[in-house]
Amino acid sequence: MKNFLIGITLGLLIFYAIFKYKEPEETNKVDGTELVQEQLKNVSELIITEGRFSDIITYKDAKKFYLDWITSEKKAVVLVKAKATLSYNLRELEYFTDPKSNTIVLTHIPEVALNIYPSLEYYDIEQEYLNPFKAADYNKIDQEVRKRLYKQIENSNFKSNAENRLISELFFLLNKGDQQWKIIIENKENALEKLIE
């Protein structure tokens, strides 16, 4: 009888310990909408693509002195290598979510931002005593380089389909968990839809 009572007591203690120290189930599950908002809030700027561009420019400048009798020239060949990125400011993104259909509808997409990071290498620098290279010349070259790169990029297909790439990046950003979101752009002809299975 004594062993029987000890067995029951041990059984009750084990039963009590199991239920007492069992990890409570999560009752406050994070709502899918809150999760989307949190993930978008954590990424202020989303770089969607990066490209490399190059150019060669010849910079020339001539100054006249002594009633235009003397001309002093300077020139340089500049090799331009640049990295360009396209990014979106996600804080300016406007959207609403429909958790029932697991859909995020983008109602306003901000302008895509183009950033250029040029690297310049100077070759064949020629300058004369009366017209040496100064800081103003290098600033002028930098401005000219940026202007030419912007034009080159605008004439390329680098910026085309930026919205499509944004949708793809958002899809991968938001679909890391169990819940799979479909993302569409509101008021688009044949509403652009990106659902990667």
Secondary structure as UniProt FT lines:
FT   HELIX           2..20
FT   HELIX           32..42
FT   STRAND          45..65
FT   TURN            66..69
FT   STRAND          70..89
FT   HELIX           90..92
FT   STRAND          94..98
FT   TURN            99..102
FT   STRAND          103..108
FT   STRAND          113..128
FT   TURN            129..130
FT   HELIX           135..154
FT   TURN            160..161
FT   HELIX           162..174
FT   STRAND          182..185
FT   TURN            186..187
FT   TURN            189..190
FT   STRAND          193..194
//
